[in-house]
Amino acid sequence: MSYYQIDINPSSINPGYSEYNEEELAEIARAIELSKREQEDSDYIRRFVSDRNNLVPILSQLPGVKPDDPRFEKFYTQQ
């Protein structure tokens, strides 16, 4: 997945051309960075869970969970 590079450094923006002050622009920049990190974390988890070789050893350690259960097989064959 690729991300667009967004430069919202408040010091690089001419305040005369913005309806937002520096504090608001800084908050917007923080929100964008947080969103980007959350997306990266989500992508990592999605890749990890979708790889059966990663997940089966962990599931095997949980009490009452059987990775060879047909429900898990159905999950992996649908992807």
C-alpha positions as CSV (number, residue, x, y, z in Angstrom):
1,M,0.0,0.0,0.0
2,S,1.4,3.4,-0.8
3,Y,0.8,6.6,1.0
4,Y,0.7,10.1,-0.3
5,Q,3.3,12.4,1.1
6,I,1.6,15.3,2.8
7,D,3.6,18.2,4.1
8,I,1.5,20.1,6.7
9,N,4.4,21.7,8.5
10,P,2.7,24.8,10.0
11,S,5.9,26.8,9.6
12,S,6.0,26.2,5.9
13,I,2.5,27.5,5.3
14,N,1.8,31.2,4.8
15,P,-0.8,32.1,7.5
16,G,-2.3,34.7,5.1
17,Y,-3.5,31.8,2.9
18,S,-4.9,29.5,5.5
19,E,-8.2,29.6,7.4
20,Y,-6.5,27.6,10.2
21,N,-4.0,28.9,12.7
22,E,-0.7,27.1,13.4
23,E,-2.1,25.2,16.4
24,E,-5.0,23.9,14.3
25,L,-2.7,22.9,11.5
26,A,-0.4,21.1,13.9
27,E,-3.4,19.2,15.3
28,I,-4.4,18.2,11.7
29,A,-0.8,17.0,11.1
30,R,-0.9,14.9,14.3
31,A,-4.2,13.4,13.3
32,I,-2.9,12.5,9.8
33,E,0.2,10.8,11.4
34,L,-1.9,8.9,13.8
35,S,-4.2,7.7,11.1
36,K,-1.2,6.6,9.0
37,R,0.2,4.6,11.9
38,E,-3.2,3.0,12.6
39,Q,-3.4,2.0,8.9
40,E,0.1,0.5,9.0
41,D,-0.8,-1.4,12.2
42,S,-4.0,-2.7,10.6
43,D,-2.2,-3.8,7.5
44,Y,0.4,-5.6,9.6
45,I,-2.3,-7.5,11.6
46,R,-4.2,-8.3,8.4
47,R,-1.1,-9.8,6.8
48,F,-0.2,-11.7,10.0
49,V,-3.7,-13.2,10.5
50,S,-4.1,-14.1,6.8
51,D,-0.9,-16.2,6.9
52,R,-1.8,-19.5,8.3
53,N,1.8,-20.3,9.1
54,N,1.9,-17.4,11.5
55,L,-1.3,-18.0,13.2
56,V,-1.5,-21.8,13.7
57,P,1.3,-22.0,16.3
58,I,-0.2,-19.3,18.4
59,L,-3.7,-20.7,18.2
60,S,-2.4,-24.1,19.2
61,Q,-1.3,-22.7,22.5
62,L,-4.7,-21.4,23.4
63,P,-6.9,-23.8,25.5
64,G,-9.9,-25.2,23.7
65,V,-8.7,-23.9,20.3
66,K,-8.1,-26.4,17.5
67,P,-6.4,-24.8,14.4
68,D,-7.5,-27.9,12.4
69,D,-11.1,-27.1,13.1
70,P,-13.1,-26.9,9.9
71,R,-14.1,-23.3,10.7
72,F,-10.5,-22.2,10.5
73,E,-10.1,-24.1,7.3
74,K,-13.1,-22.3,5.9
75,F,-11.6,-19.0,6.9
76,Y,-8.3,-19.7,5.1
77,T,-9.9,-21.1,2.0
78,Q,-12.1,-18.0,1.5
79,Q,-9.2,-15.7,1.2
